Amino acid sequence: MMNNPDTNFGGIKIQGETAGDIGEARQKFMHQLQELGLDLWITTIEKMNTGSQSIHFQLRKDIAQEWMPDGDTTQLCQKLNLDTECSTSDLEREILLSMLAGPEAFDHPSYSELASAVRIRKNIVEAARKTVLAFDTEEAERPSDYWAYSEESGFTILPGKPLITALQAATQPSTSGKLYSFSCYRATEYVILLALAQELQITNPKLHHQLQKQWENRAIKSGEFHDIFMREYGSMTAPLPPKYYVPGDRLWFRNPNELSANIMGYEGSWVFYLGNGLFSNFWKQDQPYTMTAKCLEVFHWRNATYADEAGTFRINETIVEELAHTSMNNQLEIEQILQEMLNFREPQGVYISGGCIDTSREYPRYVCPETCDLILPNSAIQLNIDDR
């Protein structure tokens, strides 16, 4: 470990009120890094401000450039021979190394919040790997043993049914034995909610109870879900590197073709980054997407668009799959498609020359009792916000 990293304070930041708080955070986090064999590659710097102090942890610049050139985290597992599928320790290594090399600081008010954030990311990855759904942009269903539906409240869990079990039954056919219909955006909400509930059982039982009661009364979804549960990093004016992802990130691949993007459910595709260069595939569990595969799929939506007998535009998924498979076997075609698709997306409503890569990513808010900023609504007001 070295002191005084580069003046670009990305990586991981932990705050504290006193020097003692910072010393304790340093000791605990460095012990965690040491157990994972990562402590020798870290630089730190402490900053003192009026009324608060902080410590920054970063991956050494030379190591970051070697392992994640230009912020590309998608090759990290291959470079370090990490098996994140079978080893939770390797998944933790990938999460922390990606965060430590982050261009923006992952800010935490305590070491406890950092530890929770890492566990939640692991929960998200593990839940996303198990999630399989029946694709349907117009219909939705849930297991009736756990869920009820009303126009006013959305899908709510039946009184006394555990939230975690209900979410697993809805998203994991290994639990329920059946596939249920979701949009990809709603599916990401359920995976996040499950990951949070699993952590809150341990870290913040009071909030876990409140979450249970919330979903017995009214579902939180769409824009309201984003505002209450999620934190966003990167922006249109300060985009993240196009291949910078941390396992557990929620992200959007935008459809840059205007005609097909106006078909419900095909505006883009919401996924999780699973690590090792792979993104969640809720429709085919055993075939997670690579960056290339996802770009090819979204690109070919335009080539599988047709008008049905009523004149409504739809997309033929069988044709999409066939075209993507053909493109995957043609290196020149791959290069031509990626030249367009790997560009950053354009603003909402603009379809000129942009690609499908979003400029930001999302992850859950703080959850520890002393520093939690995840505030559930006090009333069951239904917000009318459409999915992105």
Contacts in CASP RR format, 6 or more apart in sequence:
PFRMAT RR
TARGET T0000
AUTHOR 0000-0000-0000
METHOD contacts of the structure
MODEL  1
MMNNPDTNFGGIKIQGETAGDIGEARQKFMHQLQELGLDLWITTIEKMNT
GSQSIHFQLRKDIAQEWMPDGDTTQLCQKLNLDTECSTSDLEREILLSML
AGPEAFDHPSYSELASAVRIRKNIVEAARKTVLAFDTEEAERPSDYWAYS
EESGFTILPGKPLITALQAATQPSTSGKLYSFSCYRATEYVILLALAQEL
QITNPKLHHQLQKQWENRAIKSGEFHDIFMREYGSMTAPLPPKYYVPGDR
LWFRNPNELSANIMGYEGSWVFYLGNGLFSNFWKQDQPYTMTAKCLEVFH
WRNATYADEAGTFRINETIVEELAHTSMNNQLEIEQILQEMLNFREPQGV
YISGGCIDTSREYPRYVCPETCDLILPNSAIQLNIDDR
1 30 0 8 1.000
1 39 0 8 1.000
1 40 0 8 1.000
1 42 0 8 1.000
1 43 0 8 1.000
1 44 0 8 1.000
2 42 0 8 1.000
2 43 0 8 1.000
2 44 0 8 1.000
2 60 0 8 1.000
3 43 0 8 1.000
3 44 0 8 1.000
3 45 0 8 1.000
4 43 0 8 1.000
4 45 0 8 1.000
5 43 0 8 1.000
5 44 0 8 1.000
5 45 0 8 1.000
5 56 0 8 1.000
5 58 0 8 1.000
5 60 0 8 1.000
5 61 0 8 1.000
6 43 0 8 1.000
6 58 0 8 1.000
6 61 0 8 1.000
8 103 0 8 1.000
9 45 0 8 1.000
9 56 0 8 1.000
9 58 0 8 1.000
9 105 0 8 1.000
10 56 0 8 1.000
10 58 0 8 1.000
10 102 0 8 1.000
10 103 0 8 1.000
10 104 0 8 1.000
10 105 0 8 1.000
10 106 0 8 1.000
11 56 0 8 1.000
11 57 0 8 1.000
11 58 0 8 1.000
11 59 0 8 1.000
11 99 0 8 1.000
11 100 0 8 1.000
11 101 0 8 1.000
11 102 0 8 1.000
11 104 0 8 1.000
11 105 0 8 1.000
11 106 0 8 1.000
12 29 0 8 1.000
12 56 0 8 1.000
12 57 0 8 1.000
12 58 0 8 1.000
12 96 0 8 1.000
12 99 0 8 1.000
12 100 0 8 1.000
12 105 0 8 1.000
12 106 0 8 1.000
12 108 0 8 1.000
12 114 0 8 1.000
13 54 0 8 1.000
13 55 0 8 1.000
13 56 0 8 1.000
13 57 0 8 1.000
13 105 0 8 1.000
13 106 0 8 1.000
13 107 0 8 1.000
13 108 0 8 1.000
14 22 0 8 1.000
14 25 0 8 1.000
14 29 0 8 1.000
14 54 0 8 1.000
14 55 0 8 1.000
14 57 0 8 1.000
14 108 0 8 1.000
14 109 0 8 1.000
14 110 0 8 1.000
14 111 0 8 1.000
14 114 0 8 1.000
15 52 0 8 1.000
15 53 0 8 1.000
15 54 0 8 1.000
15 107 0 8 1.000
15 108 0 8 1.000
15 109 0 8 1.000
15 110 0 8 1.000
16 22 0 8 1.000
16 25 0 8 1.000
16 52 0 8 1.000
16 53 0 8 1.000
16 54 0 8 1.000
16 109 0 8 1.000
16 110 0 8 1.000
17 51 0 8 1.000
17 52 0 8 1.000
17 53 0 8 1.000
18 53 0 8 1.000
19 53 0 8 1.000
21 53 0 8 1.000
21 110 0 8 1.000
22 46 0 8 1.000
22 53 0 8 1.000
22 54 0 8 1.000
22 55 0 8 1.000
23 55 0 8 1.000
24 111 0 8 1.000
25 55 0 8 1.000
25 110 0 8 1.000
25 111 0 8 1.000
26 44 0 8 1.000
26 55 0 8 1.000
28 111 0 8 1.000
29 57 0 8 1.000
29 111 0 8 1.000
29 114 0 8 1.000
30 39 0 8 1.000
30 42 0 8 1.000
32 96 0 8 1.000
32 115 0 8 1.000
33 39 0 8 1.000
33 42 0 8 1.000
33 96 0 8 1.000
36 89 0 8 1.000
36 92 0 8 1.000
36 93 0 8 1.000
36 96 0 8 1.000
37 93 0 8 1.000
38 93 0 8 1.000
38 96 0 8 1.000
38 97 0 8 1.000
38 100 0 8 1.000
41 59 0 8 1.000
41 60 0 8 1.000
41 63 0 8 1.000
42 57 0 8 1.000
42 58 0 8 1.000
42 59 0 8 1.000
42 60 0 8 1.000
42 100 0 8 1.000
43 57 0 8 1.000
43 58 0 8 1.000
43 59 0 8 1.000
43 60 0 8 1.000
44 55 0 8 1.000
44 56 0 8 1.000
44 57 0 8 1.000
44 58 0 8 1.000
45 55 0 8 1.000
45 56 0 8 1.000
46 53 0 8 1.000
46 54 0 8 1.000
46 55 0 8 1.000
46 56 0 8 1.000
47 53 0 8 1.000
47 54 0 8 1.000
47 55 0 8 1.000
47 56 0 8 1.000
56 105 0 8 1.000
57 100 0 8 1.000
58 64 0 8 1.000
58 100 0 8 1.000
58 101 0 8 1.000
59 67 0 8 1.000
59 97 0 8 1.000
59 100 0 8 1.000
59 101 0 8 1.000
64 71 0 8 1.000
64 100 0 8 1.000
64 101 0 8 1.000
66 79 0 8 1.000
67 76 0 8 1.000
67 79 0 8 1.000
67 80 0 8 1.000
67 97 0 8 1.000
67 101 0 8 1.000
68 75 0 8 1.000
68 76 0 8 1.000
68 97 0 8 1.000
68 98 0 8 1.000
68 101 0 8 1.000
68 244 0 8 1.000
70 241 0 8 1.000
70 243 0 8 1.000
71 101 0 8 1.000
71 102 0 8 1.000
71 103 0 8 1.000
71 241 0 8 1.000
71 243 0 8 1.000
71 244 0 8 1.000
72 241 0 8 1.000
72 243 0 8 1.000
72 244 0 8 1.000
73 94 0 8 1.000
73 97 0 8 1.000
73 98 0 8 1.000
73 101 0 8 1.000
73 243 0 8 1.000
73 244 0 8 1.000
73 245 0 8 1.000
73 246 0 8 1.000
73 275 0 8 1.000
73 277 0 8 1.000
74 243 0 8 1.000
74 245 0 8 1.000
74 275 0 8 1.000
74 276 0 8 1.000
74 277 0 8 1.000
74 291 0 8 1.000
75 277 0 8 1.000
76 82 0 8 1.000
76 94 0 8 1.000
76 97 0 8 1.000
76 98 0 8 1.000
76 276 0 8 1.000
77 83 0 8 1.000
77 84 0 8 1.000
77 90 0 8 1.000
77 94 0 8 1.000
77 275 0 8 1.000
77 276 0 8 1.000
77 277 0 8 1.000
78 276 0 8 1.000
80 93 0 8 1.000
80 97 0 8 1.000
82 90 0 8 1.000
82 91 0 8 1.000
82 93 0 8 1.000
82 94 0 8 1.000
82 276 0 8 1.000
83 90 0 8 1.000
84 90 0 8 1.000
84 91 0 8 1.000
84 94 0 8 1.000
84 125 0 8 1.000
84 247 0 8 1.000
84 274 0 8 1.000
84 275 0 8 1.000
84 276 0 8 1.000
85 276 0 8 1.000
88 122 0 8 1.000
91 122 0 8 1.000
91 125 0 8 1.000
91 247 0 8 1.000
91 275 0 8 1.000
92 118 0 8 1.000
92 122 0 8 1.000
94 247 0 8 1.000
94 275 0 8 1.000
94 276 0 8 1.000
95 118 0 8 1.000
95 121 0 8 1.000
95 122 0 8 1.000
95 246 0 8 1.000
95 247 0 8 1.000
95 248 0 8 1.000
96 118 0 8 1.000
98 244 0 8 1.000
98 245 0 8 1.000
98 246 0 8 1.000
98 247 0 8 1.000
99 106 0 8 1.000
99 246 0 8 1.000
102 244 0 8 1.000
102 246 0 8 1.000
103 240 0 8 1.000
103 241 0 8 1.000
103 244 0 8 1.000
104 233 0 8 1.000
104 234 0 8 1.000
104 238 0 8 1.000
104 240 0 8 1.000
106 114 0 8 1.000
106 117 0 8 1.000
106 233 0 8 1.000
108 114 0 8 1.000
108 117 0 8 1.000
108 366 0 8 1.000
109 366 0 8 1.000
109 371 0 8 1.000
110 368 0 8 1.000
110 370 0 8 1.000
110 371 0 8 1.000
112 203 0 8 1.000
112 368 0 8 1.000
112 370 0 8 1.000
112 371 0 8 1.000
113 366 0 8 1.000
113 367 0 8 1.000
113 368 0 8 1.000
113 371 0 8 1.000
116 199 0 8 1.000
116 203 0 8 1.000
116 366 0 8 1.000
116 367 0 8 1.000
116 368 0 8 1.000
117 363 0 8 1.000
117 364 0 8 1.000
117 366 0 8 1.000
119 199 0 8 1.000
120 195 0 8 1.000
120 196 0 8 1.000
120 199 0 8 1.000
120 363 0 8 1.000
120 364 0 8 1.000
120 367 0 8 1.000
121 195 0 8 1.000
121 246 0 8 1.000
121 247 0 8 1.000
121 248 0 8 1.000
121 363 0 8 1.000
122 247 0 8 1.000
123 194 0 8 1.000
123 195 0 8 1.000
123 196 0 8 1.000
123 198 0 8 1.000
123 199 0 8 1.000
124 191 0 8 1.000
124 192 0 8 1.000
124 195 0 8 1.000
124 247 0 8 1.000
124 248 0 8 1.000
124 250 0 8 1.000
124 272 0 8 1.000
125 247 0 8 1.000
125 248 0 8 1.000
125 272 0 8 1.000
125 274 0 8 1.000
125 275 0 8 1.000
127 171 0 8 1.000
127 172 0 8 1.000
127 191 0 8 1.000
127 194 0 8 1.000
127 195 0 8 1.000
128 191 0 8 1.000
128 248 0 8 1.000
128 272 0 8 1.000
128 274 0 8 1.000
128 280 0 8 1.000
128 282 0 8 1.000
129 274 0 8 1.000
129 280 0 8 1.000
129 285 0 8 1.000
129 288 0 8 1.000
130 171 0 8 1.000
130 172 0 8 1.000
130 174 0 8 1.000
130 285 0 8 1.000
131 171 0 8 1.000
131 172 0 8 1.000
131 187 0 8 1.000
131 190 0 8 1.000
131 191 0 8 1.000
131 280 0 8 1.000
131 282 0 8 1.000
131 285 0 8 1.000
132 171 0 8 1.000
132 172 0 8 1.000
132 173 0 8 1.000
132 179 0 8 1.000
132 282 0 8 1.000
132 283 0 8 1.000
132 284 0 8 1.000
132 285 0 8 1.000
133 171 0 8 1.000
133 179 0 8 1.000
133 180 0 8 1.000
133 181 0 8 1.000
133 182 0 8 1.000
133 187 0 8 1.000
133 282 0 8 1.000
133 283 0 8 1.000
134 179 0 8 1.000
134 180 0 8 1.000
134 181 0 8 1.000
134 182 0 8 1.000
135 181 0 8 1.000
135 282 0 8 1.000
135 283 0 8 1.000
135 317 0 8 1.000
136 181 0 8 1.000
136 182 0 8 1.000
136 183 0 8 1.000
137 183 0 8 1.000
137 263 0 8 1.000
137 264 0 8 1.000
137 265 0 8 1.000
137 266 0 8 1.000
138 264 0 8 1.000
139 181 0 8 1.000
140 155 0 8 1.000
140 180 0 8 1.000
140 181 0 8 1.000
140 182 0 8 1.000
140 183 0 8 1.000
140 186 0 8 1.000
141 180 0 8 1.000
141 181 0 8 1.000
142 149 0 8 1.000
142 155 0 8 1.000
142 170 0 8 1.000
142 180 0 8 1.000
143 166 0 8 1.000
143 169 0 8 1.000
143 170 0 8 1.000
143 176 0 8 1.000
143 178 0 8 1.000
143 180 0 8 1.000
145 158 0 8 1.000
145 161 0 8 1.000
145 169 0 8 1.000
146 157 0 8 1.000
146 158 0 8 1.000
146 161 0 8 1.000
146 165 0 8 1.000
146 166 0 8 1.000
146 169 0 8 1.000
146 170 0 8 1.000
147 155 0 8 1.000
147 156 0 8 1.000
147 157 0 8 1.000
147 158 0 8 1.000
147 166 0 8 1.000
147 170 0 8 1.000
148 155 0 8 1.000
148 156 0 8 1.000
148 157 0 8 1.000
148 158 0 8 1.000
149 155 0 8 1.000
149 156 0 8 1.000
150 156 0 8 1.000
152 218 0 8 1.000
152 382 0 8 1.000
153 217 0 8 1.000
153 218 0 8 1.000
153 219 0 8 1.000
153 380 0 8 1.000
153 382 0 8 1.000
154 218 0 8 1.000
154 219 0 8 1.000
154 221 0 8 1.000
155 219 0 8 1.000
156 215 0 8 1.000
156 216 0 8 1.000
156 217 0 8 1.000
156 218 0 8 1.000
156 219 0 8 1.000
157 163 0 8 1.000
157 166 0 8 1.000
157 212 0 8 1.000
157 215 0 8 1.000
157 216 0 8 1.000
158 166 0 8 1.000
158 216 0 8 1.000
159 216 0 8 1.000
160 216 0 8 1.000
162 212 0 8 1.000
163 193 0 8 1.000
163 197 0 8 1.000
163 211 0 8 1.000
163 212 0 8 1.000
163 215 0 8 1.000
164 194 0 8 1.000
164 197 0 8 1.000
164 198 0 8 1.000
164 201 0 8 1.000
165 175 0 8 1.000
166 215 0 8 1.000
167 190 0 8 1.000
167 193 0 8 1.000
167 194 0 8 1.000
167 197 0 8 1.000
168 175 0 8 1.000
168 176 0 8 1.000
168 194 0 8 1.000
169 175 0 8 1.000
169 176 0 8 1.000
170 176 0 8 1.000
170 180 0 8 1.000
170 190 0 8 1.000
171 180 0 8 1.000
171 182 0 8 1.000
171 187 0 8 1.000
171 190 0 8 1.000
171 191 0 8 1.000
171 194 0 8 1.000
173 179 0 8 1.000
182 190 0 8 1.000
182 282 0 8 1.000
183 265 0 8 1.000
183 387 0 8 1.000
184 265 0 8 1.000
184 269 0 8 1.000
184 270 0 8 1.000
184 271 0 8 1.000
184 282 0 8 1.000
185 222 0 8 1.000
185 270 0 8 1.000
185 387 0 8 1.000
185 388 0 8 1.000
186 221 0 8 1.000
186 387 0 8 1.000
187 270 0 8 1.000
187 282 0 8 1.000
188 250 0 8 1.000
188 270 0 8 1.000
188 271 0 8 1.000
188 272 0 8 1.000
189 221 0 8 1.000
189 225 0 8 1.000
191 272 0 8 1.000
192 229 0 8 1.000
192 230 0 8 1.000
192 250 0 8 1.000
192 364 0 8 1.000
193 211 0 8 1.000
193 215 0 8 1.000
193 229 0 8 1.000
195 364 0 8 1.000
196 211 0 8 1.000
196 229 0 8 1.000
196 364 0 8 1.000
196 367 0 8 1.000
196 374 0 8 1.000
197 208 0 8 1.000
197 211 0 8 1.000
197 212 0 8 1.000
199 367 0 8 1.000
200 207 0 8 1.000
200 208 0 8 1.000
200 211 0 8 1.000
200 367 0 8 1.000
201 208 0 8 1.000
203 367 0 8 1.000
203 368 0 8 1.000
203 369 0 8 1.000
204 367 0 8 1.000
204 368 0 8 1.000
204 369 0 8 1.000
204 372 0 8 1.000
206 369 0 8 1.000
207 367 0 8 1.000
207 369 0 8 1.000
207 372 0 8 1.000
207 374 0 8 1.000
207 376 0 8 1.000
210 376 0 8 1.000
211 376 0 8 1.000
214 220 0 8 1.000
214 376 0 8 1.000
214 377 0 8 1.000
217 380 0 8 1.000
218 380 0 8 1.000
218 382 0 8 1.000
220 228 0 8 1.000
220 229 0 8 1.000
220 376 0 8 1.000
220 377 0 8 1.000
222 383 0 8 1.000
222 385 0 8 1.000
222 386 0 8 1.000
222 387 0 8 1.000
223 383 0 8 1.000
223 385 0 8 1.000
223 388 0 8 1.000
224 377 0 8 1.000
224 383 0 8 1.000
224 385 0 8 1.000
226 362 0 8 1.000
228 365 0 8 1.000
228 374 0 8 1.000
228 375 0 8 1.000
228 376 0 8 1.000
228 377 0 8 1.000
229 364 0 8 1.000
229 365 0 8 1.000
229 374 0 8 1.000
230 250 0 8 1.000
230 362 0 8 1.000
230 363 0 8 1.000
230 364 0 8 1.000
230 365 0 8 1.000
231 362 0 8 1.000
231 363 0 8 1.000
231 364 0 8 1.000
231 365 0 8 1.000
232 360 0 8 1.000
232 361 0 8 1.000
232 362 0 8 1.000
233 240 0 8 1.000
233 360 0 8 1.000
233 361 0 8 1.000
233 362 0 8 1.000
233 363 0 8 1.000
234 240 0 8 1.000
234 359 0 8 1.000
234 360 0 8 1.000
234 361 0 8 1.000
235 359 0 8 1.000
235 360 0 8 1.000
236 347 0 8 1.000
236 359 0 8 1.000
236 360 0 8 1.000
238 359 0 8 1.000
239 344 0 8 1.000
239 359 0 8 1.000
239 360 0 8 1.000
240 359 0 8 1.000
240 360 0 8 1.000
240 361 0 8 1.000
242 342 0 8 1.000
242 344 0 8 1.000
242 357 0 8 1.000
243 291 0 8 1.000
245 251 0 8 1.000
245 273 0 8 1.000
245 275 0 8 1.000
245 277 0 8 1.000
245 361 0 8 1.000
246 273 0 8 1.000
246 361 0 8 1.000
246 363 0 8 1.000
247 273 0 8 1.000
247 274 0 8 1.000
247 275 0 8 1.000
248 272 0 8 1.000
248 273 0 8 1.000
248 274 0 8 1.000
248 275 0 8 1.000
248 363 0 8 1.000
249 272 0 8 1.000
249 273 0 8 1.000
249 361 0 8 1.000
249 362 0 8 1.000
249 363 0 8 1.000
250 270 0 8 1.000
250 271 0 8 1.000
250 272 0 8 1.000
250 361 0 8 1.000
250 362 0 8 1.000
250 363 0 8 1.000
251 270 0 8 1.000
251 271 0 8 1.000
251 272 0 8 1.000
251 273 0 8 1.000
251 279 0 8 1.000
251 358 0 8 1.000
251 360 0 8 1.000
251 361 0 8 1.000
251 362 0 8 1.000
252 268 0 8 1.000
252 269 0 8 1.000
252 270 0 8 1.000
252 271 0 8 1.000
252 345 0 8 1.000
252 358 0 8 1.000
252 388 0 8 1.000
253 268 0 8 1.000
253 269 0 8 1.000
253 271 0 8 1.000
253 294 0 8 1.000
253 295 0 8 1.000
253 298 0 8 1.000
253 356 0 8 1.000
253 357 0 8 1.000
253 358 0 8 1.000
254 261 0 8 1.000
254 267 0 8 1.000
254 268 0 8 1.000
254 298 0 8 1.000
254 345 0 8 1.000
254 346 0 8 1.000
254 355 0 8 1.000
254 356 0 8 1.000
254 357 0 8 1.000
254 358 0 8 1.000
255 261 0 8 1.000
255 266 0 8 1.000
255 267 0 8 1.000
255 268 0 8 1.000
255 269 0 8 1.000
255 298 0 8 1.000
255 301 0 8 1.000
255 356 0 8 1.000
256 340 0 8 1.000
256 341 0 8 1.000
256 345 0 8 1.000
256 346 0 8 1.000
256 351 0 8 1.000
256 354 0 8 1.000
256 355 0 8 1.000
256 356 0 8 1.000
257 299 0 8 1.000
257 301 0 8 1.000
257 302 0 8 1.000
257 351 0 8 1.000
258 351 0 8 1.000
259 302 0 8 1.000
259 305 0 8 1.000
259 313 0 8 1.000
260 266 0 8 1.000
260 301 0 8 1.000
260 302 0 8 1.000
260 305 0 8 1.000
260 313 0 8 1.000
260 315 0 8 1.000
261 267 0 8 1.000
261 268 0 8 1.000
261 351 0 8 1.000
262 313 0 8 1.000
263 305 0 8 1.000
263 313 0 8 1.000
263 314 0 8 1.000
263 315 0 8 1.000
265 387 0 8 1.000
266 301 0 8 1.000
266 315 0 8 1.000
267 388 0 8 1.000
268 298 0 8 1.000
268 356 0 8 1.000
269 294 0 8 1.000
269 297 0 8 1.000
269 298 0 8 1.000
270 388 0 8 1.000
271 279 0 8 1.000
271 280 0 8 1.000
271 281 0 8 1.000
271 289 0 8 1.000
271 294 0 8 1.000
272 279 0 8 1.000
272 280 0 8 1.000
273 279 0 8 1.000
273 280 0 8 1.000
273 361 0 8 1.000
274 280 0 8 1.000
274 288 0 8 1.000
277 290 0 8 1.000
277 291 0 8 1.000
278 288 0 8 1.000
278 289 0 8 1.000
278 290 0 8 1.000
279 288 0 8 1.000
279 289 0 8 1.000
279 290 0 8 1.000
279 291 0 8 1.000
279 294 0 8 1.000
280 288 0 8 1.000
280 289 0 8 1.000
281 287 0 8 1.000
281 288 0 8 1.000
281 289 0 8 1.000
289 297 0 8 1.000
291 342 0 8 1.000
292 328 0 8 1.000
292 334 0 8 1.000
292 338 0 8 1.000
293 324 0 8 1.000
293 328 0 8 1.000
294 356 0 8 1.000
295 337 0 8 1.000
295 338 0 8 1.000
295 341 0 8 1.000
295 342 0 8 1.000
295 356 0 8 1.000
296 323 0 8 1.000
296 324 0 8 1.000
296 327 0 8 1.000
296 328 0 8 1.000
296 334 0 8 1.000
296 337 0 8 1.000
296 341 0 8 1.000
297 320 0 8 1.000
297 324 0 8 1.000
298 341 0 8 1.000
298 356 0 8 1.000
299 327 0 8 1.000
299 337 0 8 1.000
299 340 0 8 1.000
299 341 0 8 1.000
299 356 0 8 1.000
300 319 0 8 1.000
300 320 0 8 1.000
300 323 0 8 1.000
300 324 0 8 1.000
300 327 0 8 1.000
301 315 0 8 1.000
301 320 0 8 1.000
303 319 0 8 1.000
303 320 0 8 1.000
303 323 0 8 1.000
304 315 0 8 1.000
304 316 0 8 1.000
304 317 0 8 1.000
304 319 0 8 1.000
304 320 0 8 1.000
304 323 0 8 1.000
305 313 0 8 1.000
305 314 0 8 1.000
305 315 0 8 1.000
306 313 0 8 1.000
306 314 0 8 1.000
306 315 0 8 1.000
306 316 0 8 1.000
307 313 0 8 1.000
307 314 0 8 1.000
308 314 0 8 1.000
326 333 0 8 1.000
327 333 0 8 1.000
327 334 0 8 1.000
327 337 0 8 1.000
328 334 0 8 1.000
340 354 0 8 1.000
340 355 0 8 1.000
341 355 0 8 1.000
341 356 0 8 1.000
341 357 0 8 1.000
342 355 0 8 1.000
342 356 0 8 1.000
342 357 0 8 1.000
343 353 0 8 1.000
343 354 0 8 1.000
343 355 0 8 1.000
343 356 0 8 1.000
343 357 0 8 1.000
344 354 0 8 1.000
344 355 0 8 1.000
344 357 0 8 1.000
344 358 0 8 1.000
344 359 0 8 1.000
345 354 0 8 1.000
345 355 0 8 1.000
345 356 0 8 1.000
345 357 0 8 1.000
345 358 0 8 1.000
345 359 0 8 1.000
346 352 0 8 1.000
346 353 0 8 1.000
346 354 0 8 1.000
346 355 0 8 1.000
364 374 0 8 1.000
365 372 0 8 1.000
365 373 0 8 1.000
365 374 0 8 1.000
366 372 0 8 1.000
366 373 0 8 1.000
366 374 0 8 1.000
367 374 0 8 1.000
END
